Amino acid sequence: MPTESIAAHRSTWQYDEAAPGAERFIEQSFDGYRQQARLLVPDVAHAPPAFIVGGARSDFTRLNPLLYRLQAQGIGSLSGNLSGHSLASQPGAAAPSLHTNLHEALSFHQHIAEQCHTLIGHSLGAAIALKMAAQLPSISKLVLICPAVYPDAAHQAPFGPAFTAAIRQPFAFLQCDSYEFLRTFTGQVLLVIGEYDGLNSRAYGQGAGTSAGTRWVSGVQRYSPIPEEVTHTLLRSVPAPHVECLLLTDCDHGIAAHLRDNPQVADQVAEVTAAFIRG
């Protein structure tokens, strides 16, 4: 991507901050629009690059507190902006959906496909990463950060009222083939989960199979959009020898912000993630 184009796009990024190493940028053409991706290149590589799928309302800078630390530890990453989620991804696709985002992510992934064995999915991006892994036999490591899982029927629904209606049906998230994929996945899975995400919805006056939402817990407001049953089903779907779980205390669904506000925690998460990727 030309230098002047990078400069123009930087003003739309959520976080414009210096990386600890080299950056390279990719501009990918889709049907009637273009999107950008960023490759973080370590000075000395200690593992192949990971592919990152960001969450809702994220651009490729949202996970900088983790990705920059991985880069400093010798693990590069490629992350693309996906339609419908950030100022940096506008105008993007018309009526974008999870299906649109999956197509975009798979297109970006091709740039490192021959090297890449690890997918990292954050929140909504975890749902996309699971669908990607099912199509990419070379993937042997999955890092799912505060993972969401959505019913297969929701993947075609445009973001907005149709998508919201599709994912708010109690227990609808169980109608997803990603759980069956995980049961047969021969690779390794690392779950990174906030202590206050996946709260029991019934304990907060909500119906079973739904999220607790935003709640006051011990005098602190916590955001818990992931139904408790999603986390439990994910854990049950991965054979025990193949799964690790990192629980972040005093953290809800907002893990990206938590890492930014707590550098020591970000250091620890990066160390665990890097060891998982290299292992």
C-alpha positions in Angstrom: 0.0 0.0 0.0 1.5 3.4 -0.9 2.8 5.6 2.0 0.3 8.3 1.2 -2.6 5.8 1.4 -1.4 4.6 4.8 -1.3 8.1 6.1 -4.8 8.8 4.9 -6.1 5.6 6.6 -4.3 6.2 9.9 -6.8 8.9 10.9 -9.6 6.3 10.9 -7.8 3.8 13.1 -9.0 3.3 16.7 -5.4 3.4 18.0 -2.6 5.0 16.1 0.4 4.0 18.1 3.9 2.9 17.2 4.5 -0.8 16.8 7.6 -2.4 18.3 8.8 -3.6 14.9 8.1 -3.5 11.2 4.6 -3.1 9.8 3.5 -3.9 6.3 0.1 -3.0 4.9 -2.1 -4.8 2.4 -5.0 -3.4 0.5 -7.4 -6.1 -0.7 -10.0 -5.7 -3.5 -13.4 -7.2 -3.0 -16.6 -6.8 -5.0 -16.9 -3.0 -5.3 -14.8 -2.0 -2.3 -11.4 -2.4 -0.7 -10.2 -3.3 2.8 -6.9 -3.0 4.5 -4.8 -5.4 6.6 -1.7 -5.0 8.7 1.1 -7.5 9.0 3.3 -7.1 12.1 6.8 -8.5 11.4 9.1 -9.4 14.3 12.9 -8.6 14.1 13.6 -12.3 14.6 10.8 -14.8 14.1 10.4 -17.4 16.8 7.2 -18.9 15.3 5.1 -18.5 12.1 2.7 -15.5 12.0 -0.7 -15.8 13.5 -3.9 -14.7 11.7 -6.1 -12.4 13.8 -9.9 -12.0 13.5 -11.1 -8.9 15.4 -14.4 -8.5 17.3 -17.4 -6.4 16.7 -16.7 -2.6 16.5 -13.0 -3.4 16.1 -10.4 -2.5 13.6 -6.9 -4.1 13.3 -5.5 -1.9 16.1 -8.0 -2.9 18.9 -5.8 -5.8 20.1 -2.5 -3.9 19.9 -1.8 -4.6 23.6 -1.6 -8.3 22.8 -0.3 -8.2 19.2 2.5 -5.8 19.9 3.8 -7.9 22.8 3.6 -11.0 20.6 5.6 -9.2 17.9 8.2 -8.2 20.5 8.5 -11.9 21.4 9.1 -13.0 17.8 5.5 -13.8 16.7 4.1 -11.8 13.9 0.5 -11.4 13.0 -1.8 -10.4 10.1 -5.2 -8.8 10.9 -7.6 -7.2 8.4 -10.4 -4.7 8.8 -13.8 -6.4 8.3 -16.9 -4.7 6.9 -19.5 -3.3 9.3 -17.3 -2.9 12.3 -15.2 0.3 12.3 -14.6 3.6 10.7 -11.5 2.1 9.2 -13.6 -0.5 7.3 -16.0 2.0 5.7 -17.6 2.0 3.2 -17.0 -1.7 3.0 -19.5 -4.2 1.7 -23.2 -3.4 1.3 -25.3 -5.1 4.1 -22.3 -6.9 5.6 -22.8 -10.1 7.6 -20.7 -12.7 9.4 -20.7 -14.5 6.0 -19.2 -11.4 4.4 -16.6 -11.1 7.2 -15.7 -14.8 6.8 -15.1 -14.2 3.0 -12.9 -11.2 3.8 -10.9 -13.0 6.5 -10.2 -16.0 4.3 -9.1 -13.6 1.5 -6.6 -11.9 3.8 -5.4 -15.2 5.3 -4.2 -16.3 1.8 -1.3 -13.8 2.2 0.3 -15.9 4.9 -1.5 -19.2 4.3 1.7 -21.2 3.6 3.2 -20.2 7.0 0.2 -19.8 9.3 -0.8 -22.5 11.7 -2.5 -20.3 14.3 -5.8 -18.3 14.3 -6.7 -15.9 17.1 -10.3 -14.8 17.3 -11.7 -12.1 19.6 -15.4 -12.1 20.6 -17.4 -12.1 17.4 -14.1 -12.8 15.6 -13.9 -16.1 17.5 -17.1 -17.3 15.8 -15.5 -16.4 12.4 -12.1 -18.0 13.4 -14.0 -21.3 14.1 -15.6 -21.3 10.7 -12.2 -20.5 9.1 -10.4 -23.3 11.0 -13.0 -25.8 9.7 -11.9 -24.8 6.1 -8.2 -24.7 6.7 -6.5 -28.0 7.4 -3.2 -26.3 8.1 -4.5 -24.7 11.3 -3.4 -26.5 14.4 -3.7 -23.8 17.1 -6.8 -21.8 18.0 -6.8 -18.9 20.5 -10.3 -17.9 21.3 -10.6 -14.6 23.3 -13.9 -14.0 25.1 -15.4 -16.2 22.3 -18.9 -15.7 20.9 -20.7 -18.5 19.0 -23.7 -17.7 16.8 -26.3 -19.9 15.2 -25.5 -20.9 11.7 -28.7 -19.2 10.5 -27.3 -15.8 11.8 -24.2 -15.9 9.6 -26.2 -14.8 6.5 -28.2 -12.1 8.3 -27.1 -8.5 7.7 -25.8 -6.8 10.8 -28.6 -4.8 12.4 -32.1 -5.9 13.5 -32.1 -9.1 11.5 -28.7 -10.3 13.0 -29.7 -9.2 16.5 -33.0 -11.1 16.3 -31.3 -14.2 15.1 -28.8 -14.3 17.9 -31.1 -13.4 20.8 -33.2 -16.5 20.6 -32.6 -18.5 23.8 -30.1 -21.4 23.1 -30.0 -20.5 19.4 -26.2 -20.6 19.6 -26.3 -24.3 20.0 -27.4 -24.6 16.4 -23.9 -24.1 15.1 -21.7 -26.7 13.5 -18.6 -25.2 15.1 -19.1 -27.4 18.2 -19.0 -30.5 16.1 -15.9 -29.2 14.4 -14.2 -28.8 17.7 -15.0 -32.3 18.7 -13.0 -33.6 15.8 -10.3 -30.9 15.8 -6.9 -32.5 16.4 -5.1 -29.3 17.2 -4.9 -27.3 20.4 -7.3 -24.6 21.8 -6.5 -21.8 24.2 -9.6 -20.1 25.7 -9.0 -16.6 27.2 -12.0 -15.6 29.3 -12.9 -12.8 31.6 -14.0 -13.7 35.1 -17.2 -11.7 34.7 -18.1 -12.8 31.2 -20.5 -15.7 30.7 -22.4 -14.9 33.9 -25.3 -17.1 34.8 -28.3 -15.3 33.2 -30.9 -16.8 35.6 -29.0 -15.4 38.6 -29.7 -11.9 37.1 -33.3 -12.4 36.3 -32.9 -13.4 32.7 -34.0 -16.6 30.9 -31.8 -19.6 30.5 -29.7 -19.7 27.3 -29.4 -15.9 27.1 -26.8 -13.4 28.2 -26.8 -11.7 31.6 -26.0 -8.4 29.8 -24.6 -5.4 31.8 -24.9 -6.0 35.5 -23.7 -4.6 38.8 -21.5 -7.1 40.6 -20.1 -6.2 44.0 -20.6 -2.5 43.2 -18.9 -2.7 39.8 -20.7 -2.6 36.5 -19.8 -5.7 34.4 -20.5 -6.5 30.8 -21.4 -10.1 30.1 -22.9 -10.6 26.6 -21.8 -14.2 26.3 -24.3 -16.7 27.6 -22.8 -19.0 30.3 -23.9 -22.0 28.2 -21.7 -20.9 25.3 -18.5 -21.1 27.4 -19.6 -24.5 28.9 -20.4 -25.9 25.5 -17.1 -24.8 24.1 -15.2 -26.4 26.9 -17.2 -29.7 26.6 -16.6 -29.7 22.8 -12.8 -29.8 23.0 -11.2 -33.0 24.1 -9.6 -32.3 27.5 -6.0 -33.0 26.4 -6.4 -30.4 23.7 -7.7 -27.4 25.6 -6.2 -24.8 27.9 -8.2 -22.0 29.7 -6.8 -18.7 30.9 -9.2 -16.9 33.3 -8.6 -13.2 33.8 -9.7 -12.1 37.2 -11.5 -8.7 37.6 -12.2 -8.7 33.9 -15.5 -8.9 32.0 -16.1 -9.2 28.2 -13.9 -6.1 27.6 -10.6 -7.9 27.5 -9.0 -5.6 24.9 -9.6 -2.6 27.1 -8.6 -4.6 30.2 -5.2 -5.4 28.6 -4.7 -1.8 27.6 -5.4 -0.6 31.2 -3.4 -3.3 32.9 0.0 -3.7 31.2 1.2 -6.4 33.7 -1.8 -8.5 32.8 -1.2 -7.9 29.1 2.4 -9.1 29.6 1.1 -12.3 31.3 -1.5 -13.0 28.6 1.1 -12.4 25.8 3.5 -14.8 27.5 0.9 -17.5 27.9 -0.3 -17.0 24.3 3.3 -17.0 22.9 4.1 -20.2 24.7 0.9 -21.8 23.4 1.7 -20.8 19.8 5.4 -22.0 20.1 4.5 -25.2 21.9 
